[in-house]
Amino acid sequence: MRALVLASGGVDSTTCLALAVDKYGKENVVALSVYYGQKHQKELEAAKKIAEYYGVEYQTMDLAKIFEYSDCSLLSHSKEEIPHESYGEQLKESQGTPVSTYVPFRNGLFLSVAASIALSKKCGVIYYGAHKDDAAGNAYPDCSEAFHKAIGDAIYLGSGEELRVEAPFISCSKAAVVKKGLELKVPYELTWSCYEGGEKPCGKCGTCLDRMEAFRLNGVEDPALTL
């Protein structure tokens, strides 16, 4: 069995990559990173370093054109500021609609593209790092269990029942993701999650706060903040 892993360079996808390598061997794993017009290259640089660390095949795809109509605050053409508050605080203000850092149907698009590449590369499974904390409160609806089941069924049927989609952390908290990663000795010092593109993580955006708390709950300091 060969596996394709959507690799963003962050905590969740890197832990998925570690799982895939552990299960299938590095020679049977492909890491796929997507440029979608984000404000910085940090996460793609991290993803490449992580792929090199694990010795897996690394592929990239440019889908920025598709998101040029979106005003999502993560995108380079957007004038919207990236919120410096937790997802919980953002959801109070959005009244249950997705947060401003939600890129429209990103996981749906990424998984569809990944399915085509995975089939071409003779992979039987796609891994991606969705978890329940991101889905909570409809912050990122394409991280929900309902979405995962729907897109998984669609890809399985559309591939002639040759390709499965796995989100191993779909029912887990981010703290549980980190716990598993620590067991697998994931090189979290190589990862990048921050929505800002500074020299170091800002420690204030939603994803920074989320990962810092996940490491804290595991009794470990986030290695990205100690470099």
C-alpha positions as a printed Julia matrix, in Angstrom:
227×3 Matrix{Float64}:
   0.0    0.0     0.0
   1.17   3.52   -0.84
  -0.11   6.62    0.94
  -0.36  10.29    0.02
  -0.3   12.8     2.88
  -1.51  16.38    2.6
   1.43  18.2     4.18
   0.97  21.79    5.32
   4.1   21.95    7.47
   2.05  22.23   10.67
   1.55  20.01   13.7
  -1.42  17.98   12.5
  -0.29  17.11    8.99
   3.24  16.35   10.17
   1.87  13.91   12.74
  -0.16  12.31    9.95
   3.01  12.01    7.89
   4.78  10.34   10.81
   1.89   7.86   11.13
   1.98   7.04    7.43
   5.75   6.53    7.42
   5.49   4.36   10.51
   2.76   2.23    8.92
   3.83   2.01    5.27
   7.54   2.9     5.21
   9.04   6.08    3.76
   9.43   4.55    0.31
   5.64   4.18    0.09
   4.68   7.71    1.19
   4.16  10.84   -0.91
   3.84  14.25    0.79
   1.81  16.86   -1.11
   1.92  20.57   -0.22
  -0.39  23.17   -1.74
   0.26  26.84   -2.35
  -3.09  28.6    -2.18
  -2.03  32.24   -2.17
  -1.18  32.45    1.53
   0.58  35.54    2.86
   3.9   33.8     3.46
   5.96  30.78    2.42
   6.93  29.64    5.92
   4.61  26.65    6.06
   5.69  25.4     2.62
   9.35  25.76    3.58
   8.6   23.76    6.73
   6.76  21.06    4.79
   9.72  20.58    2.46
  12.16  20.29    5.37
   9.9   17.76    7.07
   9.6   15.68    3.88
  13.4   15.69    3.64
  13.66  14.69    7.31
  11.46  11.64    6.69
  12.98  10.88    3.3
   9.65  10.78    1.46
   8.75  11.9    -2.05
   7.65  15.55   -2.01
   5.24  17.18   -4.45
   3.75  20.69   -4.63
   0.71  22.16   -6.32
  -0.24  25.8    -6.98
  -3.98  26.46   -6.52
  -3.76  30.17   -5.75
  -5.83  31.16   -8.78
  -8.9   29.42   -7.4
  -8.93  31.55   -4.24
  -8.39  34.94   -5.87
 -12.07  35.87   -5.29
 -11.89  35.2    -1.56
 -11.18  37.88    1.04
  -9.98  35.35    3.6
  -7.49  37.05    5.9
  -4.84  34.37    5.22
  -4.55  35.28    1.55
  -1.87  37.62    0.2
  -4.31  39.85   -1.7
  -6.63  40.33    1.3
  -6.56  43.55    3.28
  -8.21  41.83    6.25
  -6.11  41.58    9.41
  -5.4   38.14   10.85
  -7.21  37.99   14.23
  -4.95  37.84   17.28
  -7.37  35.93   19.5
  -8.47  32.35   20.11
 -10.92  30.56   17.85
 -13.42  30.57   20.7
 -13.32  34.37   20.89
 -13.58  34.64   17.13
 -16.65  32.39   17.05
 -18.4   34.6    19.59
 -18.01  37.47   17.15
 -18.9   35.46   14.03
 -22.08  34.05   15.65
 -21.45  30.52   14.46
 -20.21  31.22   10.95
 -16.7   30.11    9.94
 -13.81  32.24   11.25
 -12.11  34.76    8.95
  -9.12  32.44    8.48
 -11.36  29.79    6.88
 -10.24  29.44    3.25
 -13.4   28.6     1.25
 -13.77  24.82    0.91
 -10.01  24.4     1.09
  -9.99  20.82    2.37
 -12.57  19.81   -0.22
 -10.42  21.21   -3.01
  -7.15  19.88   -1.6
  -8.56  16.38   -1.15
 -10.02  16.33   -4.66
  -6.66  17.33   -6.15
  -4.89  14.87   -3.86
  -7.21  12.09   -5.06
  -6.2   12.62   -8.68
  -2.49  12.68   -7.82
  -2.81   9.72   -5.44
  -4.45   7.56   -8.1
  -1.79   8.53  -10.64
   0.92   7.56   -8.16
  -0.74   4.24   -7.28
  -1.63   5.27   -3.73
  -4.51   3.55   -1.97
  -5.05   6.05    0.84
  -4.91   9.79    1.51
  -4.15  11.15    4.96
  -5.06  14.63    6.18
  -4.84  16.22    9.6
  -8.36  17.43   10.47
  -9.24  17.26   14.17
 -12.28  18.08   16.27
 -10.91  21.31   17.78
 -10.81  22.91   14.32
 -14.35  21.74   13.56
 -15.75  22.97   16.89
 -18.36  25.69   16.64
 -18.24  25.54   12.82
 -14.9   27.38   12.83
 -13.61  25.19   10.0
 -16.58  23.18    8.69
 -14.38  21.2     6.3
 -12.69  19.65    9.33
 -15.89  18.09   10.68
 -16.66  14.39   10.9
 -19.7   14.86    8.65
 -17.57  16.49    5.96
 -14.91  13.8     6.29
 -17.46  11.03    5.77
 -19.01  12.78    2.77
 -15.75  13.56    0.97
 -14.4   10.12    1.84
 -17.44   8.42    0.34
 -17.24  10.61   -2.78
 -13.56   9.89   -3.37
 -13.98   6.17   -2.69
 -16.82   5.93   -5.2
 -15.21   8.29   -7.71
 -11.98   6.3    -7.67
 -13.7    3.04   -8.49
 -13.36   2.04   -4.85
  -9.57   2.14   -5.11
  -8.82   5.13   -2.86
  -9.71   5.77    0.78
  -9.45   9.0     2.76
  -8.27   8.82    6.36
  -8.29  11.58    8.95
  -6.8    9.69   11.91
  -7.44  12.56   14.34
 -10.94  13.53   13.21
 -12.43  12.72   16.63
  -9.39  13.87   18.64
  -8.35  17.12   20.26
  -5.16  18.86   19.16
  -3.63  17.87   22.5
  -4.24  14.23   21.56
  -2.57  14.83   18.19
   0.51  16.22   19.95
   0.51  13.33   22.41
   0.65  10.83   19.56
   3.3   12.87   17.8
   5.5   12.96   20.88
   5.24   9.17   21.05
   6.36   8.99   17.4
   9.15  11.52   18.06
   7.81  13.94   15.46
  10.32  16.79   14.82
   7.9   19.53   15.88
  10.78  22.0    15.95
  10.65  21.89   12.12
   6.93  22.67   11.91
   5.31  26.04   11.29
   1.71  26.87   12.18
   1.64  30.66   12.64
  -0.55  32.61   10.24
   1.95  35.46   10.3
   5.19  35.15    8.37
   7.66  36.58   10.86
  11.03  35.25   11.93
   9.33  33.51   14.87
   5.7   32.53   15.54
   3.61  35.49   16.74
   2.12  33.53   19.65
  -1.12  35.51   19.28
  -3.06  34.22   16.26
  -5.63  31.45   16.63
  -3.4   28.65   15.41
  -0.47  29.74   17.6
  -2.69  29.83   20.68
  -4.2   26.46   19.73
  -0.88  24.65   19.37
   0.67  26.29   22.45
  -2.24  25.0    24.53
  -1.92  21.52   23.01
   1.73  21.31   24.02
   0.96  22.76   27.47
  -1.63  20.06   28.07
   1.08  17.5    27.33
   3.44  19.12   29.82
   5.82  20.19   27.05
   6.78  23.64   25.82
   6.08  24.26   22.14
   9.49  23.72   20.49
   8.7   26.31   17.82
   8.86  28.98   20.53
  12.18  27.84   21.98
  14.33  27.99   18.86
